[in-house]
Amino acid sequence: MSKPIRKNQVRFTRTACSPGTERWELKLNIHNSAEFQAEGSRNAAVREKRKRSSPGSWFVAFILWAVMVFGGFFLAKQYFDQTIMAVQQTNAVNVQTLEARLDNLGANVKEIRESLATAGITLSSSDSTQKELNKKIEELDAQLKNLEKSLNILREAPR
């Protein structure tokens, strides 16, 4: 015939052996439950004391959390500022390149129009040459318009 084990007769206890290690013990007391309960109340007092944390530790935890949050915001802001500066520098280089190409195309168009004006009589006799030159002028005008659009887009980019 077995005797049922009551709640106050079984106890698990944890003891620290060395830093980072702990040991669990199972205590079973069937005969002297009063002594066993007194030992359990001492362990409960120790557990209760460990559960309570001081306001100072909460304050330190809050300060650490605040430093981490504000540090994260600062690093994110710094990263975005550097990225925006890099994009602005790239846009500035692209704008200068497009302006140089635009000036070059404008000079080419001007040169072609001057040659047409000086050789107007000769070109009027050769219809095919005039058509080729007009085609070239139209191509250069189309390129000029495309470059102007690209330049406007780059100028409107966020600074």
KEKE-3310 file (N, C-alpha, C; in steps of 0.2 Angstrom, whole numbers, plus 5000, padded with zeros to 4 digits):
npx = (5004:5003:5008:5000:5009:5011:5009:5018:5028:5037:5051:5059:5076:5087:5105:5119:5134:5147:5153:5141:5137:5124:5115:5102:5092:5082:5071:5064:5052:5045:5043:5046:5038:5036:5049:5053:5045:5049:5061:5058:5051:5061:5068:5059:5058:5071:5069:5059:5066:5075:5066:5062:5067:5078:5075:5085:5091:5082:5082:5095:5093:5084:5091:5101:5093:5088:5100:5104:5093:5093:5106:5105:5095:5104:5114:5107:5102:5114:5119:5109:5111:5124:5122:5113:5121:5131:5122:5119:5131:5134:5124:5127:5139:5134:5125:5134:5141:5130:5127:5139:5138:5127:5131:5140:5133:5124:5134:5138:5126:5125:5136:5133:5121:5127:5136:5126:5121:5131:5134:5123:5118:5124:5120:5107:5106:5109:5099:5098:5109:5105:5094:5100:5107:5097:5091:5101:5102:5089:5091:5101:5094:5084:5092:5097:5085:5082:5093:5091:5079:5084:5093:5084:5077:5087:5091:5079:5080:5080:5088)
npy = (4994:5011:5027:5043:5057:5073:5090:5099:5090:5088:5096:5106:5113:5125:5128:5138:5133:5137:5151:5154:5141:5130:5120:5108:5101:5088:5087:5076:5073:5063:5060:5071:5084:5097:5103:5103:5112:5124:5125:5127:5139:5148:5147:5153:5166:5170:5169:5178:5190:5190:5192:5205:5221:5234:5252:5259:5250:5249:5262:5263:5254:5260:5272:5266:5261:5273:5279:5270:5271:5284:5285:5276:5284:5295:5289:5284:5296:5302:5293:5294:5308:5307:5299:5307:5318:5311:5308:5321:5326:5317:5320:5334:5332:5325:5335:5344:5337:5335:5348:5352:5343:5348:5361:5358:5352:5362:5371:5363:5363:5377:5379:5371:5377:5390:5385:5381:5393:5400:5393:5393:5394:5384:5372:5372:5368:5355:5344:5332:5332:5343:5338:5328:5336:5343:5332:5328:5340:5339:5328:5332:5342:5334:5327:5337:5342:5331:5331:5343:5340:5329:5337:5346:5337:5332:5344:5346:5337:5331:5341)
npz = (5000:4995:5000:4998:4991:4998:4994:5001:5004:4995:4986:4975:4974:4970:4969:4968:4961:4956:4947:4934:4934:4940:4952:4954:4966:4972:4985:4996:5009:5020:5033:5043:5042:5047:5049:5036:5030:5036:5031:5018:5019:5021:5009:5001:5006:5001:4987:4985:4989:4978:4968:4969:4963:4963:4963:4957:4948:4939:4934:4929:4918:4911:4907:4899:4889:4883:4879:4869:4860:4856:4851:4840:4832:4830:4822:4811:4806:4802:4793:4783:4779:4774:4763:4755:4752:4744:4733:4729:4725:4714:4706:4703:4696:4685:4679:4675:4665:4656:4653:4646:4635:4630:4626:4617:4607:4603:4598:4587:4579:4576:4568:4557:4552:4549:4539:4530:4527:4521:4510:4502:4489:4482:4488:4486:4473:4474:4479:4486:4495:4503:4509:4517:4525:4532:4538:4547:4555:4561:4568:4577:4584:4590:4599:4607:4613:4621:4629:4636:4643:4651:4659:4665:4673:4682:4688:4695:4705:4722:4734)
capx = (5000:5007:5005:5001:5014:5007:5013:5023:5033:5042:5053:5065:5080:5093:5110:5124:5140:5152:5150:5139:5134:5120:5113:5095:5091:5075:5070:5057:5052:5039:5042:5046:5035:5037:5056:5054:5041:5053:5067:5054:5049:5068:5070:5054:5061:5077:5066:5055:5071:5078:5061:5061:5073:5079:5073:5091:5093:5077:5084:5101:5091:5081:5096:5104:5089:5088:5106:5104:5088:5095:5112:5102:5093:5109:5118:5103:5102:5121:5119:5105:5114:5130:5119:5110:5127:5133:5118:5120:5138:5133:5119:5131:5143:5129:5123:5140:5142:5125:5128:5145:5136:5122:5135:5144:5127:5123:5139:5137:5120:5126:5141:5129:5117:5132:5138:5121:5120:5137:5134:5116:5116:5127:5116:5100:5106:5109:5093:5099:5113:5101:5090:5104:5109:5091:5090:5106:5100:5083:5093:5104:5089:5081:5096:5097:5079:5082:5098:5087:5074:5088:5096:5079:5076:5093:5090:5074:5081:5081:5095)
capy = (5000:5017:5033:5048:5062:5079:5096:5101:5085:5088:5102:5107:5118:5127:5131:5140:5130:5141:5156:5151:5134:5129:5113:5107:5096:5086:5085:5072:5072:5060:5060:5077:5090:5104:5105:5103:5118:5129:5126:5130:5146:5152:5148:5157:5173:5172:5170:5185:5195:5191:5195:5213:5224:5241:5257:5261:5246:5251:5269:5262:5251:5266:5276:5262:5260:5279:5280:5266:5273:5291:5283:5273:5289:5299:5285:5284:5303:5303:5289:5297:5314:5305:5296:5313:5321:5307:5309:5328:5326:5313:5324:5339:5329:5323:5341:5347:5333:5337:5355:5352:5340:5353:5367:5355:5351:5369:5373:5359:5366:5383:5378:5368:5383:5394:5382:5381:5400:5403:5389:5392:5393:5377:5367:5372:5364:5348:5342:5326:5335:5347:5333:5325:5341:5344:5326:5329:5345:5337:5323:5335:5345:5329:5326:5343:5342:5325:5333:5348:5336:5326:5342:5348:5332:5332:5350:5346:5331:5334:5343)
capz = (5000:4995:5004:4993:4993:4998:4991:5006:5006:4989:4985:4971:4976:4965:4972:4963:4963:4954:4942:4928:4935:4946:4953:4956:4970:4974:4992:4998:5016:5021:5040:5047:5037:5050:5047:5029:5029:5039:5026:5012:5020:5021:5002:4998:5007:4997:4981:4985:4989:4972:4963:4970:4960:4966:4958:4954:4943:4933:4931:4924:4912:4907:4904:4894:4883:4880:4875:4863:4855:4853:4847:4834:4828:4827:4817:4805:4803:4799:4787:4777:4777:4769:4757:4752:4750:4738:4728:4727:4721:4708:4702:4701:4690:4679:4677:4672:4659:4652:4651:4641:4629:4627:4623:4611:4602:4601:4593:4580:4575:4574:4563:4552:4550:4546:4532:4525:4524:4516:4503:4501:4482:4480:4491:4483:4467:4475:4483:4491:4500:4507:4513:4522:4531:4536:4543:4552:4559:4565:4573:4582:4588:4595:4604:4611:4617:4626:4634:4640:4647:4656:4663:4669:4678:4687:4692:4700:4710:4729:4736)
cpx = (5005:5004:5006:5006:5010:5012:5018:5028:5038:5044:5059:5069:5085:5098:5116:5131:5146:5149:5148:5136:5129:5118:5106:5095:5083:5075:5063:5057:5045:5038:5042:5044:5036:5044:5057:5050:5045:5058:5064:5053:5056:5069:5065:5056:5066:5074:5063:5060:5074:5073:5061:5068:5072:5077:5079:5093:5088:5079:5090:5098:5088:5086:5100:5100:5088:5094:5106:5099:5091:5102:5110:5099:5099:5113:5114:5103:5109:5122:5115:5108:5120:5127:5116:5116:5130:5129:5118:5126:5137:5129:5123:5136:5139:5127:5128:5141:5137:5125:5134:5142:5131:5125:5138:5139:5125:5128:5139:5131:5121:5131:5137:5125:5122:5134:5133:5120:5125:5137:5127:5114:5119:5123:5109:5100:5106:5104:5095:5104:5110:5097:5094:5106:5103:5090:5095:5104:5094:5086:5097:5099:5085:5085:5097:5091:5079:5087:5095:5083:5078:5091:5090:5077:5081:5093:5085:5075:5082:5088:5096)
cpy = (5006:5023:5039:5054:5069:5085:5098:5096:5085:5095:5102:5113:5119:5130:5132:5137:5134:5146:5153:5144:5134:5121:5113:5101:5094:5084:5082:5071:5069:5060:5066:5083:5096:5107:5107:5110:5124:5131:5129:5137:5151:5153:5152:5164:5175:5173:5176:5190:5196:5194:5203:5216:5232:5246:5260:5257:5247:5258:5268:5259:5256:5270:5273:5262:5267:5281:5276:5268:5280:5290:5280:5279:5293:5295:5285:5291:5304:5299:5292:5304:5312:5303:5302:5317:5318:5308:5316:5329:5323:5317:5331:5337:5328:5330:5344:5344:5335:5344:5356:5349:5345:5359:5364:5354:5358:5372:5370:5362:5372:5383:5375:5373:5388:5392:5382:5389:5402:5399:5388:5391:5386:5372:5367:5368:5357:5346:5337:5328:5339:5343:5330:5329:5342:5338:5326:5334:5343:5332:5327:5339:5341:5328:5331:5344:5337:5327:5338:5345:5333:5331:5345:5343:5332:5339:5350:5340:5335:5335:5343)
cpz = (5000:4998:4999:4996:4993:4995:4995:5007:5000:4987:4980:4973:4971:4970:4967:4966:4962:4949:4936:4928:4941:4946:4956:4960:4972:4981:4993:5005:5017:5029:5044:5043:5040:5048:5040:5027:5031:5034:5020:5013:5019:5013:4999:5000:5003:4990:4980:4985:4982:4967:4963:4967:4963:4961:4954:4948:4937:4930:4927:4918:4908:4903:4898:4888:4880:4876:4869:4858:4852:4849:4840:4829:4826:4822:4811:4802:4799:4793:4781:4775:4772:4763:4752:4749:4744:4732:4725:4723:4714:4703:4699:4695:4684:4675:4673:4665:4654:4649:4645:4635:4626:4623:4616:4605:4599:4596:4586:4576:4572:4568:4557:4549:4546:4539:4527:4522:4519:4509:4501:4493:4479:4482:4488:4477:4468:4481:4488:4496:4505:4512:4518:4527:4535:4541:4548:4557:4564:4570:4579:4587:4592:4600:4609:4615:4622:4631:4639:4645:4653:4661:4668:4675:4684:4691:4697:4705:4717:4731:4743)
residu = (MET:SER:LYS:PRO:ILE:ARG:LYS:ASN:GLN:VAL:ARG:PHE:THR:ARG:THR:ALA:CYS:SER:PRO:GLY:THR:GLU:ARG:TRP:GLU:LEU:LYS:LEU:ASN:ILE:HIS:ASN:SER:ALA:GLU:PHE:GLN:ALA:GLU:GLY:SER:ARG:ASN:ALA:ALA:VAL:ARG:GLU:LYS:ARG:LYS:ARG:SER:SER:PRO:GLY:SER:TRP:PHE:VAL:ALA:PHE:ILE:LEU:TRP:ALA:VAL:MET:VAL:PHE:GLY:GLY:PHE:PHE:LEU:ALA:LYS:GLN:TYR:PHE:ASP:GLN:THR:ILE:MET:ALA:VAL:GLN:GLN:THR:ASN:ALA:VAL:ASN:VAL:GLN:THR:LEU:GLU:ALA:ARG:LEU:ASP:ASN:LEU:GLY:ALA:ASN:VAL:LYS:GLU:ILE:ARG:GLU:SER:LEU:ALA:THR:ALA:GLY:ILE:THR:LEU:SER:SER:SER:ASP:SER:THR:GLN:LYS:GLU:LEU:ASN:LYS:LYS:ILE:GLU:GLU:LEU:ASP:ALA:GLN:LEU:LYS:ASN:LEU:GLU:LYS:SER:LEU:ASN:ILE:LEU:ARG:GLU:ALA:PRO:ARG)
# end
